Amino acid sequence: MLVLARKVGQSIVIGGNVEILVIEVRGDQVRLGIEAPRSIPVHRKELLEQIRDENIKAASDTSVDVVTKILEGGQTGQTD
């Protein structure tokens, strides 16, 4: 991991087309401005992890439901 020190108003450039600017530092929070092409998704890591965890849970819940229906002799809603 590359670690850089920046002051308010300073920025870093990634890949020539993504710029991250330090907007403000207040206590233990840092506000960043990010300029990137629309084709590059920019997300907060904790939100991506939450979505991933929810998707994994939903997939496993669905699998349990399907197996339960099969064992009970019910329809799964899937076609052959």
Backbone bond lengths (Angstrom), bond angles and torsions (degrees), N, CA, C in turn:
res aa  C-N    CA-C-N  psi(-1)  N-CA   C-N-CA  omega(-1)  CA-C   N-CA-C  phi
1 M - - - 1.452 - - 1.523 108.68 -
2 L 1.299 114.46 132.03 1.460 121.16 175.74 1.531 108.13 -86.52
3 V 1.303 117.24 128.97 1.464 121.80 178.78 1.521 108.14 -115.47
4 L 1.334 115.81 125.96 1.459 121.42 -178.97 1.519 110.33 -123.35
5 A 1.305 116.79 147.03 1.459 121.69 173.23 1.523 107.79 -102.42
6 R 1.314 117.45 131.99 1.457 123.12 179.15 1.512 108.88 -135.91
7 K 1.304 116.23 151.01 1.459 122.84 175.27 1.518 108.66 -105.30
8 V 1.330 116.13 165.24 1.457 120.67 176.92 1.528 109.03 -54.45
9 G 1.321 115.77 132.96 1.456 121.38 -179.24 1.518 113.91 91.90
10 Q 1.330 117.14 -12.53 1.460 120.33 178.47 1.529 109.08 -94.71
11 S 1.325 115.11 157.18 1.457 118.81 -177.07 1.514 110.90 -139.70
12 I 1.322 114.77 171.53 1.455 122.31 171.12 1.527 106.71 -128.04
13 V 1.311 115.95 154.64 1.458 121.69 179.03 1.520 107.64 -120.30
14 I 1.336 115.52 133.26 1.458 121.80 -179.97 1.522 108.10 -116.95
15 G 1.311 116.18 125.27 1.452 120.98 175.76 1.513 115.06 64.36
16 G 1.301 118.46 14.20 1.447 121.05 177.88 1.515 115.55 80.28
17 N 1.349 118.15 -11.11 1.464 118.61 -177.54 1.532 113.98 -135.00
18 V 1.320 117.34 6.32 1.466 121.17 175.43 1.524 107.46 -122.68
19 E 1.336 115.81 123.71 1.461 120.38 179.09 1.521 109.04 -118.43
20 I 1.325 115.74 131.30 1.461 121.85 177.42 1.529 106.95 -116.21
21 L 1.331 115.44 118.91 1.457 122.94 -175.25 1.527 109.42 -111.59
22 V 1.335 116.82 133.41 1.464 120.97 174.49 1.527 106.88 -79.90
23 I 1.340 115.94 114.03 1.461 122.18 -177.70 1.520 111.39 -87.94
24 E 1.335 115.20 -44.90 1.464 119.37 -173.94 1.520 109.55 -159.86
25 V 1.327 115.66 145.96 1.458 122.19 171.89 1.514 106.45 -122.93
26 R 1.331 115.57 120.78 1.466 120.61 -179.15 1.527 108.17 -135.43
27 G 1.336 116.41 107.32 1.466 119.68 -177.54 1.519 109.80 62.76
28 D 1.341 115.44 -123.99 1.462 119.28 -178.97 1.535 112.38 -98.79
29 Q 1.330 117.10 14.05 1.454 121.23 178.07 1.522 111.03 -111.10
30 V 1.325 114.34 141.78 1.455 121.52 176.61 1.525 107.19 -122.64
31 R 1.319 117.18 127.19 1.469 121.21 176.02 1.517 107.60 -97.22
32 L 1.327 115.21 128.30 1.450 121.65 -178.25 1.519 109.94 -117.36
33 G 1.302 116.34 144.40 1.452 122.08 170.42 1.517 107.43 -108.71
34 I 1.328 116.61 134.72 1.461 120.54 -176.87 1.522 108.87 -124.31
35 E 1.319 115.67 123.07 1.463 121.66 173.49 1.511 107.48 -110.50
36 A 1.347 114.76 120.94 1.455 120.12 -179.37 1.519 108.68 -149.74
37 P 1.322 117.23 152.79 1.464 119.39 175.38 1.534 110.07 -58.91
38 R 1.324 116.69 150.14 1.466 121.01 179.69 1.520 112.12 -59.10
39 S 1.310 117.27 -23.64 1.463 121.09 -178.60 1.532 112.38 -74.40
40 I 1.323 117.03 -11.03 1.464 121.06 179.11 1.523 108.54 -104.84
41 P 1.338 117.14 111.32 1.463 118.87 179.49 1.534 110.87 -69.29
42 V 1.318 116.28 139.35 1.462 121.87 177.03 1.523 106.66 -125.62
43 H 1.334 116.87 118.56 1.455 122.31 -177.26 1.525 109.90 -136.87
44 R 1.317 115.84 154.28 1.463 120.47 172.33 1.523 107.98 -75.18
45 K 1.322 116.49 134.58 1.464 121.31 -174.65 1.523 111.75 -59.35
46 E 1.333 117.82 -41.31 1.472 118.99 -176.79 1.526 111.34 -64.75
47 L 1.335 118.09 -30.37 1.464 120.36 176.79 1.523 110.97 -71.76
48 L 1.314 117.42 -40.55 1.463 120.64 176.98 1.520 110.83 -61.94
49 E 1.335 116.84 -41.28 1.466 120.51 178.84 1.522 111.09 -65.52
50 Q 1.326 117.20 -39.53 1.461 121.11 178.76 1.534 110.45 -64.91
51 I 1.315 117.26 -44.14 1.462 121.22 178.59 1.528 110.12 -62.82
52 R 1.329 116.67 -44.10 1.464 120.73 178.96 1.517 110.67 -59.73
53 D 1.334 117.36 -46.16 1.465 121.36 -179.77 1.523 111.38 -62.68
54 E 1.338 116.66 -41.40 1.459 120.41 179.10 1.525 111.01 -66.42
55 N 1.324 117.57 -38.14 1.464 120.96 177.57 1.524 111.35 -65.05
56 I 1.325 116.57 -41.24 1.463 120.51 178.22 1.522 109.79 -63.41
57 K 1.324 117.07 -44.32 1.457 121.16 179.59 1.525 110.96 -63.63
58 A 1.325 116.78 -43.74 1.469 120.90 -179.71 1.525 110.27 -63.85
59 A 1.319 117.33 -40.67 1.461 120.69 179.78 1.520 110.79 -65.45
60 S 1.324 117.54 -41.07 1.464 119.86 -179.70 1.522 110.76 -71.97
61 D 1.330 118.50 -36.49 1.464 121.57 176.86 1.522 110.12 -63.50
62 T 1.325 116.59 -42.49 1.464 121.04 179.60 1.518 110.06 -64.14
63 S 1.325 118.18 -41.79 1.460 121.35 179.58 1.508 110.91 -61.54
64 V 1.330 117.59 -41.17 1.464 121.66 178.47 1.518 110.00 -64.37
65 D 1.341 117.35 -42.13 1.466 121.41 178.63 1.520 111.11 -61.06
66 V 1.328 117.27 -43.65 1.460 121.32 -178.81 1.524 110.31 -64.71
67 V 1.321 117.60 -45.73 1.466 121.14 179.73 1.525 110.41 -62.89
68 T 1.328 116.86 -41.75 1.464 120.49 178.89 1.521 110.24 -60.82
69 K 1.321 117.80 -44.70 1.467 121.03 179.57 1.523 111.11 -63.83
70 I 1.316 116.86 -40.12 1.467 120.19 179.12 1.518 109.74 -63.31
71 L 1.336 116.94 -45.43 1.463 120.79 -179.20 1.527 111.85 -65.47
72 E 1.315 116.68 -30.04 1.459 120.77 179.19 1.524 111.30 -85.33
73 G 1.339 116.82 -2.68 1.466 120.82 179.27 1.503 113.71 81.39
74 G 1.322 116.91 16.81 1.461 121.03 -178.74 1.510 112.29 -89.50
75 Q 1.306 115.29 175.86 1.459 122.82 176.82 1.530 108.86 -80.09
76 T 1.318 116.44 144.96 1.461 120.98 177.43 1.516 112.07 -98.31
77 G 1.311 117.32 -12.43 1.453 119.87 -177.45 1.516 112.53 82.22
78 Q 1.333 116.74 -1.02 1.451 120.18 179.26 1.518 109.19 -97.09
79 T 1.323 116.27 148.49 1.464 120.84 178.25 1.498 109.88 -105.14
80 D 1.316 115.42 152.42 1.474 120.32 179.99 1.503 111.09 -84.85
